[in-house]
Amino acid sequence: MAQLYYKYGTMNSGKTIEILKVAHNYEEQGKGVVIMTSALDTRDGFGVVSSRIGMKRKAMAIAEDTDIFHFIQEMPEKPYCVLIDEAQFLSRHHVYDLAKVVDELNVPVMAFGLKNDFQNELFEGSKYLLLLADKIDEIKTICQFCSKKATMVLRTTNGQPVYEGEQIQIGGNETYIPVCRKHYFRPEIEEIKNERENSKQ
């Protein structure tokens, strides 16, 4: 039986690498997959799934009006799996489409994304994936300031923590830092700046 999987983690937890690894494993066995990502994330181009270590490949971009169920239903060959990157940016109707792909087309769907935003509120996509997913897994990584598990995302601007603003602001390591609860509220920004300066010398 196909299932809807939701795998979440903070920044730098290896979500995109996991997608690319799963896709490679399927395709090595001659099994076709569909890779999709949010149209909002254009850091490496429109419709590109890209990891921080340089691995990337083309993907179908999901816009607000994208009918995911119809797209998968109309494919000449049914895929063995649908893989979704940046799933936190999905809308409610997208997540319900993914559930229909699983339930009506019997195609497994694996969605990867952040759970909470920089203000510790759920993203819309994350909220409905938590509600509808058959299986939920956390992809773990550690806090940038200590050895505890990172559970939150700290947004920074010019090296300073930011706790207010628009929910969606696309960025990478220069904007977001994976942190534990303690360092979300009391980040040791100066220590990080000093370490970076020392490494350049």
Salt bridges, closest charged atoms under 4 A:
GLU18 OE1 - LYS21 NZ 3.30
GLU27 OE1 - ARG57 NH1 2.91
GLU28 OE2 - HIS24 NE2 3.66
ASP41 OD2 - ARG43 NH2 2.64
ASP44 OD1 - LYS56 NZ 3.60
GLU64 OE2 - HIS93 NE2 3.20
GLU74 OE2 - HIS70 NE2 3.88
GLU86 OE2 - ARG43 NH2 3.14
ASP137 OD2 - LYS7 NZ 3.33
GLU138 OE1 - LYS149 NZ 2.99
GLU188 OE2 - HIS183 NE2 3.02
GLU190 OE2 - LYS193 NZ 3.43
